[in-house]
Amino acid sequence: MTSTLEQLDERVVERRTRPRRRDRGVDPIPWWLKLIGAAVALYFILPTLIVIPLSFSAEANFKFPPEGFSLRWYENFFTNPIWLSSLGNSALVAVLAAILATIVGTAAAIGLNHLTGRFAGFVRTVLMLSLVTPAIVVAVAVYISFLQWHLTGTPLGYVLAHAALGVPFVLVAVTSSLGGFDQTLLRASASLGASPLRSFLRVTLPLISRGIVSGAIFAFVTSFDEVVIALFLRSPTFQTLPVQMYNAVTYELDPTISAASTIVVVAVTIIILVPQLVGTRKNSR
Amino acid sequence: MTTTSHPRRALRPSWLLLVPALALLAVVLLFPLLQSLVRSFGAPEFTFEHYASLFTDGVTLTILGRTAGTAAVVTIVTFVLGYPYAYLMTRVSPRLRGILLVIVLVPFWTSVMARNFAWVIILQRGGPMQSIFEFFGAGQVVFYGSVVGVTIAMSQVLLPFVVLPLYSSLGSIDRRLLLAARGLGSSPLVAFWKIYWPLSRGGVVSGLILVFTLSIGFYVTPALLGSPQQSLVAQLLATRTTQLLDFAGAGALGILVLTVTLVLVAWANRFGGTISAIGVVSSPQTKGN
């Protein structure tokens, strides 16, 4: 997927840069277009711009711009048992769901890699289905079925549901890294006497590890941030952080949510950006 | 021996590798949806009653209409804002283009609850948005607890689905065609309308269908920013299930929404790989770029 965007960019750059230099005077960007562009850019980042300053407010209200400066909402987040246990539950569910999604998703990607034809296409579509089915429709159906199976309000129920949502991301990431994988390497390792399992562990796995890692990260983030299914699966004894945030906005009007929001936004940004930066450095070496 | 056994060995394990993923999807997605399909036809005795009552109970049809209307407005807003932004992206320097691309992806990695909470703050009564409108003498506009606020919040997160495919299709249009038209004496507006717009249409359609489709299923945003009096279909589905315990009715409504969604996605797919487009858009690697 990186390559998709890069190719796209290259194509654009190639077409664009050459003529542009010469005809800058003939073909300027109108000022009103720049203005619209700036306004839309602001629209994209507005929620982030609001949430971060609000979390340092000294007042117990939702007023913006915030009044005063304090760390009381952060203090409350890290001392209040309800917020802390929700954070712990979310982390637990997200880690387990990411592990499950990564294992089954990677296996499926490797399996589909050898297969062509109608049925393989059908399987791929089924595995990607959760990307387009509305979350509320899935949530309602899962809620009723999980009630019968006594899975609502249990960590297992959350993990299963969230793992299914993570599978498409693992599938896409691993499939894309398998695209550059040379199958003759497996034949070479088999001819040198390696068992299929050994070939997989020593040859395939290291070569597709970047795809697996990025799929796992996205499965983690998807689960950590998921709120609709979590709202239906919650119980008084087990709820995740997004559900507690939902409660804070709708029923409790608890300003701690601004600190929670900032923490989640910063954490997710770090989780996504850090492996990217590490990966780039490794590549350029 | 190796040559004869090789094809079989390469084929067999492949199918087995699909089993765990399909089993997971079956338990979480397919089986529950199948159960609600069965329930919607009235489990013990087959009936269309639950589907018929969707159209005759008076409430459902109104809410479906309001949902479609909201989705249509969101689609128009994302198009009107997304087209100039994507166009601008193809015109600026590579450095600024990179920044604009990262900004487009920000809504994807802002947490759902953080984003919706932020919109509550911005759109609330006496909040920043209303203050701005008051300054311009339009203080009576109500954002919070209305479809207007829901539309503003939904358009923000759906805009990338229009901007990214458009950016790719606009980027491949040769602008020298426009210069040629200008050189032959056409006005900028006519040159745009006759040459640029027809060439860009391909990227528009699939993005817009996708935005409309995704709008239909929004639950958290209308639940937080809308009001029960102006509820959308997702809220109706939730109420039927958890409060009225009308599982059969909710099943019928859910299957209807799901069918409409899948038909629209299949339609959008004919204009370009939509499902894979979502994959590209939401993959962490793209986010890092």
Interface residues (C-beta under 8 A of the other chain):
Chain A: M1 T2 T4 L5 E6 L8 D9 R11 V12 V13 R15 R16 T17 P19 R20 D23 V26 D27 I29 L33 K34 I36 G37 V40 A41 Y43 F44 I45 L46 P47 T48 I50 V51 L54 F62 F64 P65 L100 I103 V104 G105 A107 A108 I110 G111 L112 N113 H114 L115 V123 T125 V126 L127 M128 L129 S130 L131 V132 T133 P134 A135 I136 V137 V138 A139 V140 A141 V142 Y143 I144 S145 F146 L160 A161 A163 A164 V167 P168 F169 L171 V172 A173 P196 S214 I217 F218 V221 D225 E226 V227 V228 F232 P242 M245 Y246 V249 T250 I257 S258 A260 S261 T262 V264 V265 V268 T269 I272 L273 P275 Q276 L277
Chain B: R9 A10 L11 P13 S14 W15 L16 L17 L18 P20 A21 L22 A23 L24 L25 V27 V28 L29 L30 F31 P32 L33 Q35 S36 R39 L81 G82 P84 Y85 Y87 L88 T90 R91 V92 P94 R97 L100 I103 V104 V106 P107 W109 T110 S111 V112 M113 A114 R115 N116 F117 A118 W119 V120 I121 I122 Q124 G127 P128 Q156 L159 Y167 S168 G171 S172 D174 R175 R176 L178 L179 R182 T213 L214 I216 G217 Y219 V220 A223 L224 A234 L237 A238 T241 T242 F247 A250 G251 G254 V257 L258 T261 L262 V265 T274 I275 S276 I278 G279 V280 S282 S283 P284 Q285 T286 K287 G288 N289
